[in-house]
């Protein structure tokens, strides 16, 4: 006999309700990879590219790293939202994780907390 599908969480559209609770390990892996990439690029932007722009009058590093960080932050945003839906994070936790991706070093802290809580089955 096939297992009956779990009832859709109240208030979620069917498309999103199908994703809740499924594929959390893969979504967590995607989120962690993107959090690290965005975090490293943000540190490179702040500690390398911006000083080069102001001290050595070189605009190219800011243009390249800044653009890469911006586009990859968008992908990070999508992976974080996907994980938040699947793992049923709170709205507050989801927003804090997304904002942490814009603060140097804080993205690594938020990634560790989100990973620990998600693996433990807790809501972020």
C-alpha positions, 0 to 999 in steps of 0.5 A: 500500500502506498503511504498517504501524503501528509496534509498540506500545511495551512495557508501554503499554496499547493506548490509550496506545500508539496515541498515542505519537509521534502529534500531538506538535506539537499536544500541544506547542502545548496544553502551552505555552499551558497552561504560560504561562496557569498561570505567569502566574496563579501570578505574579498570585496570589503578587505581587498577590492574596496581598499584597492579602489580607494588606496590604489585607484583601481576600480576593476576589482570592485566591479568584478567582485561586487558584480559576482557577489550581487548575482551570487547573493541572488542565488543564495537568496533563492536557496535560503528561501527554498530551505526555509520553506522545506524546513518550515523556518519562522519568518523572523529566522528566515529574514535574519538568515537572509540579512546575515548574507549581507554582513561580512563574517555574520553569514558564516555564523548564521550558516552554522546556526541554521545548519545546527538547528535544521539538522536537529529538526528545530525551526530557525 
